[in-house]
Amino acid sequence: MGASRRVAVSGESGGGDVDRVERRRERQRERLRTAEAEVLAAYGIEATSVSLTLSDPPLTTRALRCGDGPPLVLLHGGSMTGVVWAPLVAHLPGRTLYLADLPGCGWSDAFDHAGGDFAAHQAAFVGSLLDALGLERAAVVGASLGGWYALRAAIAVPDRLLAVVALTAPALALPGATIPLPMALSGTRVGRRLMTSASPPSAATMRRLLAAIGGKGSVRDVPDAMFDALGAASSLGLPSAASMVKAQARWRRPRPGIQVTGEELAACPVPTLFVWGDEDKVQPPAAGARAAELLPAGRVEVVAGGHGLWFDQPARCGELITDFLAEVDRSAA
């Protein structure tokens, strides 16, 4: 379904250029490694880094494992990395959390999305991730792009997912969604050249960007190390992210056939919760309400905030997720 291909990086025409690109990437890896450790310490999280070899797509990625109890897999948004979930971890007690990196993001191998079936890739990735974690079934929480992956897996392989929580609008998954302008630019040739030639984004730049997309509450009381980690992850994941944007959209509009249909939602038996910010700039809560109505076991909760709800309201998000999963567990008993 998917194929892991080497992603071309701007400036790789000569040996010297390749060396410079690799040195830059190694600096960003060290930056990410240092910032992640600071974030985990700031939130009091004891986590184990687990390297995972997937079969489809055939690549290696990473998950941070923490906590104890039934498994819960968390999938981050685009161009991020698993440590972004740190503010939410303390509010999801009694479970083993796996904070996984999506293909081409964070500590994952690079991945070229061009020319593939994106919907099939999303479902295959989640299934292969569960295989690599040794999990027959698990509940999955996804933010933005991660929520889209989770929905696609619930539709394609419902026997593998106990429940899905889409935290914030699930990227372009639902009809009516449009791609944010900065992401759309990264999918153009000019945008890719500008972004690959520019310096890696600083923590201050990432703080401003997340405030613009997620709302000002997304940056309040969050340590600089978090945005340093996201800046490094953004730099490392740029080639893969650009190929993904091209696979998803034509400028700011989703490509035909890429979004989840009403028929697919109506046939999906997996219990699904949408937790939606009342000021989400990707898509308004009404889109989640429509989707929840179509799902046989769907519901939506609207809370104050934007597209960075686990930063805005981690306690409330944790409460909603915990209560929902407890209800699913009781129903399955």
NORJOFEN-V697048 format. One line per field, one symbol per residue. ss: DSSP state (~ for helix, > for strand, _ for the rest). phi: phi as a letter, one per 20 degrees, with the letter a starting at -180 (. if undefined). burial: + if it has 9 or more other ideal C-beta (glycine too) atoms within 8 Angstrom, else -. A space follows every 10 residues. Layout:
ss=???
phi=???
burial=???
This chain:
ss=__________ ____~~~~~~ ~~~~~~~~~~ ~~~~~~~~~~ ~~_____>>> >>>______> >>>>>>>__> >>>>>_____ _~~~~~~~~_ ____>>>>>> __________ _______~~~ ~~~~~~~~~~ ~~~____>>> >>>_~~~~~~ ~~~~~~_~~~ >>>>>>>___ __________ ~~~~~~__~~ ~~~~~~~___ __~~~~~~~~ ~~~~_~~~__ ___~~~~~~~ ~~~~~~~~~~ ~~~~~~~~>> __>>______ _~~~~~____ >>>>>>>___ ____~~~~~~ ~~~~___>>> >>>_____~~ ~~_~~~~~~~ ~~~~~~~~~~ ~~_
phi=.ccecfefdg nefcffffff ffffffffff ffgfffffff ffemdecded ecdeebffbd cccedbnbpg fceddfefld bgfffgfegf ecfmbeedee efgmdlefgf bdefndefff fgffffffff gfemdfbaec dcdlgfffgf fffffecffe dfacceengf lefdgnfceg ggffffeeff ffffffeffg ffffffffff ffeeofffdf mefggfffff ffffffeggf fffffffebd lddffgneef efffffeeef gcdedcffcf efafggffff ffffffcdbc cdcfqdecff egcfffffff ffffffffff fef
burial=++-+--+--- ++----++-+ +--++--++- ++-+++-+++ -++-+-+-++ -+-+-++-++ +++++++--- ++++++++++ ++++++++++ ++--++++++ ++++++-+++ +++--+-+++ ++++++++++ +++-+--+++ ++++++++++ ++++++++-+ ++++++++++ ++++--+-++ --+++++--- +++-++---+ +++-+++-++ +-+++-+++- -+--++++++ ++++++++++ +++++++++- ---++--+++ ---+++-+-+ ++++++++-+ -++-+-++++ ++-++--+++ +-+-++++++ ++++--++++ ++-++--++- ---
